[in-house]
Amino acid sequence: MRKETGILVESNNIDQLAGAISDLSGDYQKSRVLGEQGHALLMQEFTLGIHTQRLQRIYDQKTANSLLQFRPSRTFSIKLKNIRLNIQAKYLKRLWCDSE
């Protein structure tokens, strides 16, 4: 069961918003309860740890789907090897030039 954590008003309805603010300003107990329940929901659902877990789950699902669909061709594999060799050659050249 979800607890009440706020007052929902229609967007751009200034009269409704003013009424909700007036209602809360006149009822300390109600505003206190909504605040406490809102804070409890925040700590349950929206902490950095929970957000990170949810993002990791989405990332894992997306990468798993991508890996299932990915079929490298022979040309692609050769290009990857050439890129790796080029990077290694540039690194060795930099080491050689820096040491002189």
N, CA and C of each residue as an Amber inpcrd file, in Angstrom:
protein
   300
   0.8480000  -1.1880000   0.0000000   0.0000000   0.0000000   0.0000000
   0.8890000   1.2470000   0.0000000   0.6560000   2.1280000  -0.9480000
   1.3950000   3.3820000  -1.0420000   0.8150000   4.3900000  -0.0590000
   1.6980000   5.0750000   0.6180000   1.2630000   6.1370000   1.5220000
   1.2210000   7.4450000   0.7560000   0.4010000   8.3410000   1.2180000
   0.2800000   9.6500000   0.5740000   1.5410000  10.4610000   0.8660000
   2.1630000  10.9750000  -0.2040000   3.4200000  11.7100000  -0.0400000
   3.3450000  13.1330000  -0.5700000   2.1820000  13.5540000  -1.0200000
   2.0570000  14.9080000  -1.5420000   0.6570000  15.1730000  -2.0420000
   0.4990000  16.3270000  -2.6350000  -0.7890000  16.7230000  -3.1930000
  -0.5860000  16.9130000  -4.6900000  -1.4050000  16.2630000  -5.4830000
  -1.3000000  16.3490000  -6.9260000  -2.2480000  17.4190000  -7.4440000
  -1.7090000  18.3290000  -8.2340000  -2.5280000  19.3660000  -8.8530000
  -2.3150000  19.3270000 -10.3600000  -3.3030000  19.7900000 -11.1070000
  -3.1800000  19.8410000 -12.5600000  -2.0860000  20.8380000 -12.9400000
  -1.3870000  20.5320000 -14.0460000  -0.3570000  21.4680000 -14.4860000
  -1.0020000  22.7770000 -14.9410000  -0.3230000  23.8620000 -14.6500000
  -0.7540000  25.2150000 -15.0220000  -2.0660000  25.6390000 -14.3680000
  -2.4840000  24.9480000 -13.3040000  -3.7030000  25.3380000 -12.6030000
  -3.2900000  26.0830000 -11.3300000  -3.1920000  27.3820000 -11.4630000
  -2.6880000  28.2200000 -10.3660000  -3.6240000  28.1880000  -9.1700000
  -4.9230000  28.1610000  -9.4260000  -5.8870000  28.1500000  -8.3160000
  -5.7690000  26.8680000  -7.4910000  -5.5940000  25.7380000  -8.1770000
  -5.4330000  24.4640000  -7.4640000  -4.1410000  24.4580000  -6.6520000
  -3.0690000  24.9550000  -7.2490000  -1.7880000  25.0130000  -6.5500000
  -1.8790000  25.9150000  -5.3230000  -2.5010000  27.0700000  -5.4930000
  -2.6660000  27.9900000  -4.3610000  -3.4970000  27.3440000  -3.2580000
  -4.5320000  26.6150000  -3.6520000  -5.3730000  25.9320000  -2.6680000
  -4.5970000  24.8650000  -1.9040000  -3.7510000  24.1100000  -2.6100000
  -2.9560000  23.0660000  -1.9640000  -1.9470000  23.6750000  -0.9960000
  -1.3100000  24.7560000  -1.4110000  -0.3520000  25.4350000  -0.5250000
  -1.0500000  25.9970000   0.6910000  -2.2160000  26.5970000   0.4760000
  -2.9950000  27.1530000   1.5930000  -3.4290000  26.0460000   2.5510000
  -3.8580000  24.9210000   1.9870000  -4.2860000  23.7770000   2.8040000
  -3.1350000  23.2910000   3.6910000  -1.9520000  23.1540000   3.0980000
  -0.8050000  22.6740000   3.8720000  -0.3220000  23.7020000   4.8840000
  -0.3860000  24.9650000   4.5290000   0.0810000  25.9920000   5.4780000
  -0.8400000  26.0980000   6.6870000  -2.1000000  25.7070000   6.5120000
  -3.0450000  25.7610000   7.6230000  -3.1520000  24.4730000   8.4120000
  -2.5120000  23.4170000   7.9600000  -2.6220000  22.1160000   8.6280000
  -1.2170000  21.5500000   8.8570000  -0.6320000  21.9230000   9.9900000
   0.7430000  21.5120000  10.2910000   0.8780000  19.9950000  10.3230000
  -0.0660000  19.3080000  10.9340000   0.0160000  17.8470000  11.0710000
   0.0260000  17.1730000   9.7050000  -0.8470000  17.6210000   8.8140000
  -0.9040000  17.0310000   7.4790000   0.4000000  17.2770000   6.7190000
   0.9220000  18.4970000   6.7930000   2.1730000  18.7960000   6.0860000
   3.3340000  18.0010000   6.6740000   3.3200000  17.8080000   7.9690000
   4.3730000  17.0240000   8.6350000   4.3130000  15.5550000   8.1960000
   3.1200000  14.9760000   8.1790000   2.9450000  13.5700000   7.7830000
   3.3450000  13.3820000   6.3220000   2.8990000  14.2780000   5.4400000
   3.2710000  14.1740000   4.0270000   4.7890000  14.2730000   3.8620000
   5.4070000  15.1780000   4.5910000   6.8570000  15.3320000   4.5220000
   7.5950000  14.0810000   4.9870000   7.1630000  13.5250000   6.0980000
   7.8120000  12.3150000   6.6230000   7.6240000  11.1290000   5.6820000
   6.4090000  10.9760000   5.1440000   6.1460000   9.8620000   4.2310000
   6.8850000  10.0600000   2.9030000   6.9940000  11.2920000   2.4690000
   7.7500000  11.5880000   1.2630000   9.2280000  11.2800000   1.4490000
   9.7560000  11.6260000   2.5970000  11.1600000  11.3430000   2.8960000
  11.4020000   9.8350000   2.9730000  10.4880000   9.1100000   3.5780000
  10.6200000   7.6430000   3.6610000  10.6100000   7.0270000   2.2650000
   9.7260000   7.5170000   1.3840000   9.6880000   7.0210000   0.0070000
  10.9970000   7.3380000  -0.7060000  11.5080000   8.5280000  -0.5190000
  12.7750000   8.9260000  -1.1160000  13.8960000   7.9840000  -0.6910000
  13.9740000   7.6760000   0.5860000  15.0390000   6.8180000   1.1020000
  14.8580000   5.3580000   0.6700000  13.6260000   4.9610000   0.3520000
  13.3560000   3.5930000  -0.1040000  13.6150000   3.4200000  -1.5900000
  13.2190000   4.3900000  -2.3830000  13.1720000   4.2210000  -3.8330000
  14.2150000   5.0010000  -4.6170000  14.7640000   6.0650000  -4.0600000
  15.5400000   6.9820000  -4.8750000  16.9300000   7.2940000  -4.3320000
  17.5320000   6.3530000  -3.6240000  18.8930000   6.5860000  -3.1470000
  19.8630000   6.3860000  -4.3110000  21.0700000   6.8600000  -4.1500000
  22.0850000   6.7040000  -5.1840000  22.3700000   5.2250000  -5.4460000
  22.4030000   4.4270000  -4.3950000  22.6530000   2.9960000  -4.5520000
  21.5720000   2.3060000  -5.3690000  20.3150000   2.6160000  -5.0860000
  19.2040000   2.0080000  -5.8230000  19.2180000   2.4810000  -7.2770000
  19.4740000   3.7700000  -7.4780000  19.5480000   4.3150000  -8.8370000
  20.6660000   3.6230000  -9.6220000  21.7990000   3.4320000  -8.9870000
  22.9290000   2.7610000  -9.6380000  22.5670000   1.3210000  -9.9960000
  21.9070000   0.6100000  -9.0910000  21.4940000  -0.7710000  -9.3660000
  20.5460000  -0.8390000 -10.5620000  19.5960000   0.1010000 -10.6190000
  18.6370000   0.1010000 -11.7220000  19.3210000   0.4170000 -13.0470000
  20.2430000   1.3710000 -13.0380000  20.9850000   1.6890000 -14.2570000
  21.8420000   0.5000000 -14.6920000  22.4600000  -0.1850000 -13.7290000
  23.2860000  -1.3560000 -14.0500000  22.4380000  -2.4520000 -14.6790000
  21.2370000  -2.6610000 -14.1490000  20.3350000  -3.6790000 -14.6900000
  19.9620000  -3.3420000 -16.1450000  19.6460000  -2.0670000 -16.4010000
  19.3120000  -1.6420000 -17.7680000  20.5180000  -1.8330000 -18.6770000
  21.6870000  -1.4210000 -18.2120000  22.9140000  -1.5630000 -19.0050000
  23.1880000  -3.0300000 -19.3260000  23.0590000  -3.8890000 -18.3130000
  23.2990000  -5.3260000 -18.5190000  22.3380000  -5.9100000 -19.5490000
  21.0630000  -5.5140000 -19.4670000  20.0730000  -6.0170000 -20.4250000
  20.3950000  -5.5390000 -21.8340000  20.7280000  -4.2690000 -21.9750000
  21.0080000  -3.7160000 -23.3040000  22.2740000  -4.3220000 -23.9030000
  23.3130000  -4.4770000 -23.0990000  24.5540000  -5.0340000 -23.6430000
  24.3830000  -6.5160000 -23.9540000  23.6080000  -7.2300000 -23.1490000
  23.3650000  -8.6510000 -23.4340000  22.6370000  -8.7840000 -24.7650000
  21.6390000  -7.9420000 -25.0000000  20.9040000  -7.9800000 -26.2670000
  21.8120000  -7.6050000 -27.4300000  22.6660000  -6.6250000 -27.2420000
  23.5710000  -6.1920000 -28.3080000  24.5800000  -7.2840000 -28.6340000
  25.0960000  -7.9510000 -27.6050000  26.0800000  -9.0010000 -27.8440000
  25.4700000 -10.1920000 -28.5640000  24.1980000 -10.4670000 -28.2940000
  23.5350000 -11.5720000 -28.9810000  23.3620000 -11.2660000 -30.4680000
  23.1730000  -9.9870000 -30.7800000  22.9530000  -9.6000000 -32.1680000
  24.2630000  -9.3570000 -32.9160000  25.3650000  -9.1920000 -32.2170000
  26.6420000  -8.8390000 -32.8250000  27.3510000 -10.0720000 -33.3710000
  27.6360000 -10.0630000 -34.6600000  28.3570000 -11.1520000 -35.3130000
  29.4890000 -10.5240000 -36.1210000  30.6940000 -10.4590000 -35.5590000
  31.7840000  -9.8050000 -36.2900000  32.1660000 -10.5960000 -37.5320000
  32.4030000  -9.8640000 -38.6010000  32.8500000 -10.5070000 -39.8410000
  34.3640000 -10.6560000 -39.8060000  34.8850000 -11.4110000 -40.7420000
  36.3440000 -11.5790000 -40.8280000  37.0160000 -10.2340000 -41.0860000
  36.4190000  -9.4180000 -41.9430000  36.9700000  -8.0910000 -42.2420000
  37.0390000  -7.2490000 -40.9720000  35.9790000  -7.3110000 -40.1880000
  35.9440000  -6.5460000 -38.9380000  37.0580000  -7.0080000 -38.0060000
  37.2490000  -8.3080000 -37.8920000  38.2960000  -8.8430000 -37.0170000
  39.6730000  -8.3850000 -37.4700000  39.9000000  -8.3790000 -38.7860000
  41.1950000  -7.9310000 -39.3110000  41.3920000  -6.4430000 -39.0160000
  40.3370000  -5.6510000 -39.1790000  40.4330000  -4.2180000 -38.8800000
  40.7710000  -3.9950000 -37.4100000  40.1490000  -4.7540000 -36.5300000
  40.4420000  -4.6250000 -35.1030000  41.9020000  -4.9440000 -34.8170000
  42.4280000  -5.9970000 -35.4410000  43.8350000  -6.3510000 -35.2400000
  44.7380000  -5.2410000 -35.7490000  44.4050000  -4.6560000 -36.9030000
  45.2040000  -3.5530000 -37.4460000  45.1710000  -2.3320000 -36.5400000
  44.0070000  -2.0380000 -36.0050000  43.8900000  -0.8970000 -35.0830000
  44.7700000  -1.1430000 -33.8670000  44.6990000  -2.3610000 -33.3140000
  45.5070000  -2.6880000 -32.1440000  46.9950000  -2.5730000 -32.4800000
  47.3890000  -3.0630000 -33.6300000  48.7960000  -2.9790000 -34.0330000
  49.2210000  -1.5260000 -34.2360000  48.3640000  -0.7150000 -34.8320000
  48.6810000   0.7030000 -35.0150000  48.8410000   1.4190000 -33.6820000
  47.9720000   1.1060000 -32.7450000  48.0640000   1.7240000 -31.4110000
  49.3590000   1.2920000 -30.7310000  49.6800000   0.0120000 -30.8360000
  50.9230000  -0.4780000 -30.2310000  52.1380000   0.1890000 -30.8800000
  52.1310000   0.3580000 -32.2080000  53.2560000   0.9860000 -32.9080000
  53.4130000   2.4390000 -32.4760000  52.2990000   3.1630000 -32.3580000
  52.3670000   4.5650000 -31.9240000  52.9090000   4.6610000 -30.4990000
  52.4710000   3.7460000 -29.6550000  52.9380000   3.7370000 -28.2640000
  54.4390000   3.4640000 -28.2080000  54.8890000   2.4540000 -28.9560000
  56.3200000   2.1350000 -28.9660000  57.1380000   3.2820000 -29.5490000
  56.6220000   3.9260000 -30.5930000  57.3170000   5.0700000 -31.1950000
  57.4480000   6.1940000 -30.1820000  56.3690000   6.4440000 -29.4410000
  56.3930000   7.5020000 -28.4220000  57.4200000   7.1650000 -27.3460000
  57.4430000   5.9040000 -26.9200000  58.4320000   5.4830000 -25.9180000
  59.8440000   5.6830000 -26.4550000  60.0580000   5.3050000 -27.7150000
  61.3900000   5.3970000 -28.3170000  61.8270000   6.8600000 -28.4240000
  60.9250000   7.7310000 -28.8770000  61.2540000   9.1520000 -29.0510000
  61.4590000   9.8450000 -27.7150000  60.6880000   9.4960000 -26.7160000
  60.8120000  10.1060000 -25.3910000  62.0920000   9.6910000 -24.6920000
  62.6100000   8.5250000 -25.0120000  63.7880000   8.0270000 -24.3120000
  65.0750000   8.6290000 -24.8870000  65.0250000   9.2190000 -26.0670000
  66.2420000   9.7950000 -26.6800000  66.5610000  11.1510000 -26.1260000
